[in-house]
Amino acid sequence: MAVPISEVPFFDGMSGEDLAEVMLVTRTRAFVSGEQVFGEDDDPDGMYVVLSGSFRVYVLSRSGLMSKKVLASLKKGAHVGEFGLIDGQPRSASLECEESGQLLFLPAPAFVKVVSSRPGVAKTVTENLCRTVASQKGMIYRTEELKQRIRSAQIPPTVENMKAMCKMLRVNNYTIARS
C-alpha cells in the first residue's frame, strides 16, 4: 500500500488542491536491489518519495578506499532530493535500492512550474524547509534575527529563500557526513 502524499513531510500542510497539482506532474519508477537511482555529484533531476522497498543514501569515503558511508536507510514515506529540486545544485550523496521497491518521482522542471503557479505550494514548502533548518543540530545562522525568523517560519515564500535554506542544510549535512 502506497503512502499518501499528504503524509510526506515535504508536502505536510499542503491543501488538497495543491497536492493534486503536484501529483499531476509525478510518476512512479521501479528499482531492483542494488540498482543506483543517482550518484553523488550527478545533476539533480528531481525529488523522490519511497512508496515501497528500502533505499540507502550514502557518500563515498574520501580516504583512498572509496568505501560507502551510509547516511540513511529510507523506508516508505521518506523523501530525498529536495535540495536539488529547489536549488539545482549537484547531488550531495548517492541513492541506491536496498530492497526492491518503487519511488514516486517529482521532476525539477515540473516542480518549478507548480511553485510558480501555486502560491500555496511555495508557502508550504518554505514553511517545511524552515522546520527542517530549525530542527538541525549545530546549525549556524548568519544572525540571531535570521534564526528567529526561520524558527517562527517567517520567511517569505520565494524560490531565492528556498535556495538559501537548502544551502544552509547542504553545508550542515556536509559537515556531519564528512566528520
C-alpha positions in Angstrom: 0.0 0.0 0.0 1.4 3.4 -1.0 1.9 6.2 1.4 -0.5 9.2 0.9 1.5 12.1 -0.5 -0.1 14.3 2.3 1.9 12.3 4.8 5.3 13.0 3.3 7.0 15.7 5.4 8.0 17.8 2.4 4.3 18.2 1.5 2.9 18.4 5.1 0.2 21.0 5.4 -0.4 21.4 1.7 -4.0 21.9 0.6 -5.8 19.1 -1.3 -5.9 21.2 -4.5 -2.1 21.9 -4.3 -1.3 18.2 -3.6 -3.5 17.3 -6.6 -1.4 19.7 -8.8 1.8 18.2 -7.6 0.6 14.7 -8.2 -0.3 15.5 -11.8 3.4 16.0 -12.6 4.8 13.0 -10.7 5.4 9.5 -12.0 6.3 6.1 -10.4 9.6 4.4 -11.0 10.5 0.8 -10.0 14.0 -0.2 -8.8 15.6 -3.6 -8.0 18.0 -4.3 -5.2 21.5 -2.9 -5.9 20.3 -0.5 -8.6 21.6 3.0 -8.3 19.0 5.8 -8.5 21.5 8.6 -8.7 25.1 9.3 -7.8 26.9 11.9 -5.7 27.7 14.9 -7.9 25.1 14.0 -10.5 23.0 16.8 -11.8 19.7 16.9 -10.0 16.6 15.7 -11.9 14.0 15.9 -9.1 12.9 14.6 -5.8 12.0 11.0 -4.9 9.5 9.6 -2.3 9.8 6.0 -1.2 6.5 4.2 -1.9 7.8 0.7 -1.2 11.0 -1.2 -0.6 14.1 0.5 1.0 16.8 2.7 -0.3 20.2 3.7 1.0 21.7 7.2 1.0 25.5 7.2 1.1 28.7 9.1 0.3 32.0 7.6 -0.7 34.7 7.8 1.8 37.4 10.2 0.8 40.1 8.0 2.3 41.6 6.2 -0.7 39.5 3.1 0.0 36.3 4.5 -1.7 34.1 2.7 0.8 30.5 3.7 1.3 29.5 5.7 4.3 25.7 5.1 4.8 24.0 8.3 5.9 20.4 6.9 6.0 18.2 4.0 5.1 14.9 5.3 3.6 11.6 3.4 4.0 8.1 4.1 2.9 7.2 7.8 3.1 10.7 9.1 3.2 11.9 11.6 0.6 15.2 12.5 -0.9 16.5 15.0 -3.4 14.5 18.1 -2.3 17.6 20.3 -2.2 18.4 19.6 -5.9 14.8 20.0 -6.7 14.9 23.6 -5.4 18.5 24.8 -5.9 19.6 22.9 -8.9 23.0 22.0 -7.3 24.6 18.6 -7.9 23.6 15.7 -5.7 25.4 15.7 -2.3 25.1 11.9 -1.9 24.2 8.8 -3.8 21.0 6.8 -3.6 20.7 3.1 -4.3 18.0 0.5 -3.9 18.5 -1.8 -0.8 15.3 -3.8 -1.2 13.3 -3.7 -4.5 10.7 -1.1 -4.5 9.1 1.9 -6.1 9.8 5.6 -5.9 7.5 8.5 -6.7 9.4 10.9 -8.8 8.8 14.7 -9.0 10.8 16.2 -11.8 12.5 19.5 -11.0 11.2 21.5 -14.1 7.6 20.5 -13.3 8.1 21.4 -9.6 9.3 24.9 -10.6 6.2 25.4 -12.7 3.9 24.3 -9.9 5.6 26.6 -7.3 5.3 29.5 -9.8 1.6 28.9 -10.4 0.5 27.8 -6.9 1.4 30.2 -4.1 0.2 27.7 -1.5 2.8 25.2 -2.7 5.6 27.8 -2.3 4.3 28.8 1.1 4.1 25.2 2.4 7.5 24.2 1.0 9.1 27.3 2.6 7.5 26.6 6.0 8.6 23.0 5.9 12.1 24.0 5.0 12.1 26.4 7.9 11.1 23.5 10.2 13.8 21.3 8.7 16.5 24.0 9.2 15.3 24.8 12.7 15.5 21.1 13.7 19.1 20.6 12.7 21.6 20.2 15.5 24.6 22.5 15.2 23.1 24.7 12.5 25.0 28.0 12.2 22.9 31.1 11.4 24.2 34.3 10.0 22.3 36.4 12.5 20.1 35.9 15.6 17.3 37.6 13.7 17.5 35.1 10.9 17.5 32.3 13.4 14.3 33.6 15.0 12.6 34.2 11.6 13.4 30.7 10.5 12.2 29.2 13.8 8.9 31.1 13.6 8.6 30.3 9.8 8.5 34.0 9.0 10.5 33.7 5.8 8.8 35.0 2.6 8.0 32.0 0.3 10.3 32.8 -2.6 12.5 30.5 -4.6 15.5 32.5 -3.6 14.7 32.0 0.1 14.1 28.3 -0.5 17.5 28.1 -2.2 19.2 29.9 0.7 17.7 27.4 3.2 18.8 24.5 1.0 22.3 25.9 1.0 22.3 26.1 4.8 21.1 22.5 5.0 23.7 21.3 2.5 26.6 22.9 4.4 25.3 21.4 7.7 24.8 18.0 6.2 28.2 18.0 4.5 29.8 18.8 7.8 28.0 15.9 9.5 28.6 13.4 6.6 32.3 14.1 6.4 33.1 14.1 10.1 
